[in-house]
Structures are given as structure tokens and as C-alpha cells.
Amino acid sequence: MSSHQATLLLLDLALILVVTRALGAVATRIGQPAVIGEVLGGILLGPTLFHGTLFPADVRPFLSALASVGVALFMFVVGMELDQRLIKGKLRIAVSVSAGSLVLPLGLGMLLALYLAPRHTFSGDRLGFVLFMGAAMSVTAFPVLARILTDRNLHRTTIGSLALASAAIGDVLAWSLLAVVVAMVSGTLHWQLIFAPPYLILMFTVVRPLLRRLATVHDTDGTRSRTSLALVLTGLLASGALTEWFGLHYIFGAFLFGVVMPRSSILREDILAPIEQISMTFLLPIFFVVAGLSVNLSTIGTVGLTELSLILAVAITGKFLGAFLAARLQGVPTRPAAILGTLMNTRGLTELVILTVGLQLHVLDPNLYSLMVIMALVTTAMAGPLLHFLQSGQNPEKVLDGLPADAGVDLRR
């Protein structure tokens, strides 16, 4: 790196932090998740307003490298936050809601993809494009959902735990489908996929017990916190590198390493805090800008607005109706079912990660990528106002009147 590149890189990093943090704070003040403002900041710093002049071509590779590390850390955190205890006693309803919020948007997304394919099949792989669009429509942003629930004091209620459990199950299925799509459209290294099943088995039968042993040592000797953090970081980066080598994507390896981390230990808290801090505060804003450099809202035009309307209609209707109808079939009253449908519609940062993968693999062209990013922002931003309307001034537990018990567990606790 030359002195000139180093100067520009440091200035660009400072600019990214100032703009994304400022817009994140504005979003929080108006009742939106901070990620909405941060993503919007990334878009505005790109070609939409500045035509990419703020980030010269010789600096972008360094920004992309930092962004990749940020995404890997973020996916690790997502994996860590998926807790199987969320579905204990709520399995029947959670599975039903997750299935409904996955199957309907998946089907509608694939139908929409067939309509969009003649204009947007950038890689020429129509099947991969159709499956990718279905998977992209099906995802729920688990971390953003958790933040929304916490901000509205719903995280310790039945409706909140049901939404988290449903999102956890649905996202595992959606990520699995995405892994298949990535393998289909990557076009290279297919023979190395034979190592994926042994890798998966190894993670649960060898790596997971080793991490539990590390947690035991860490819990009894807090002075090893830095060593524990270094070991975990090494593991998640190596896991991401392996899945990238398999021909999938590094996000799957980082995510899986988070899934196999021990849940009930001091290690989890000591590891999660610093990783989440550096990821959310420094590295992910860089990712927002790198992603925003491929978004150009100034060139949408009339055809683009029509396609955006269709994308929004499919995204909102598919997730909401899928979750709502599934909940109603399980005996959940109308208002809680509508709240579940609204919560499952949040896509946020997780959707942006998926869309970036699609752009990198040339499944999405830049125009469709821009439209899908807008969809992710709109569906996440609408959750807050809709929840406010559905709660109608009632306390969080009031809306749960009539919610059925499941498997002998008191869901009102």
C-alpha cells in the first residue's frame, strides 16, 4: 500500500464512521433500528449522490477486505445468537410459523423471478436466479428482529420468544437453501463439495466438544480471556476459509462456527461482547458502504419503479401472510398472529449480506440488486410503525389473550 492509498483509506474510514453513526443515531431517534440509517448512509455515499468519487478504485479492494472480515464476524454472532432453548415448549407453533413464512415467500419469490428473469438473469443461470430470489424473499433478519423486540419490551414475552424461535428455524432452512444455490451457480470447485458433509459432522462431533472444554477452562480461569478470544477468532476464520474453499461462501463457515459455540458459559459473554462491538461499530459500516457502491438509485426509471412495486408486494405479502395464516391454523388469535407476521417481515442486514453474495456470484445484476436493497430497507422500517398500530397502546402481554399453550408449557410465563 502506497502512502497515498493509506491516506485515502484512513480518511475514507473516518468518513464512513461519521456518516453511518450519525444516520444510525437519527434512525434510532425516529423509532427505527440503527441499521436502517447505517445502510442508508452507505447507499448515499455511493454512486447515488457522489458517483463513487469518494472512494477511488485503488482504495476499494482494501475496503472490501475489511468488509469481508466484518461480514464473517457478523455471521458468527448470528450463529451464536441462535439458541435452541428458544423453541423449547413452543416447537409446534414455531415450526408452523417458520414453515409458513418460508414456503409462501419462497414460492412467490420464484414466480416473481420467472417474470424478472428475461431482464435480469445476469449470469445466464436461470434456475440459480429463480432459487436465489426465492431464498432472498424468505429470510428474516434474526439480529434486527431481536433488537426490535428488545426496544419494544417484547423480548421476554411469549410473542417475542415465538417470533425469535420461528425466525431461528426459518433462517436455518433459508441459509441451507442459499448454500445449495451458491453451490449450483458458483461454477467452480464442485469436486471439493464432497468435503462439506464430513466438515459438518466434524464441527458437531469434534469442534463443539473442544469448544465446550475451552469454555470450562475459561470459566474457571478468567485470565485466559485473550487466549480464548484468539482461539475462537482463529476457528471462525478457518471455518469460513474452508467453506469458501468448498465452493460455497465464507459466511456459511463463520455462521456454523457460531452455531456450535457453547451457550451457557462465561466464555460466550466474554467472546460475544468484543466481537459484536468491533463488528457493529467499525467493520459493518464499511460493508454498508461497499454494498452501497453497487446501489445507484438515480437510474431506476419507470420500469425499475414498476419492478420495485412488484418486489415489495411479493416480499411483504409472502412473509406476512405465510406467518399469519400458519399462526392462525395453530389457534393463535388474530392480533398476535398479525404481530408475528409483522415481525417475520424484518430483513435488515441479513438480507443485505445475502444480496451481496448474489451480486458477487453474478446471480443479480446491479439494477435488481439496488431494488432488492430498497426492499430490505422498507420491510425492516415498516415493522416498528406496524407493531405500534397492532399493540394499540396495550402492554406487551395484553395482546397475548387467548394464545394457546403448547406441549404443557405455560407460554405466558
Salt bridges, closest charged atoms under 4 A:
ASP83 OD2 - ARG85 NH2 2.61
ASP221 OD2 - ARG224 NE 3.04
GLU269 OE2 - ARG268 NH1 3.40
ASP270 OD2 - HIS218 NE2 2.71
GLU307 OE2 - ARG119 NE 2.79
GLU307 OE1 - HIS120 NE2 2.83
ASP365 OD2 - HIS120 ND1 2.87
ASP401 OD2 - LYS398 NZ 3.82
ASP406 OD1 - ARG92 NE 3.44
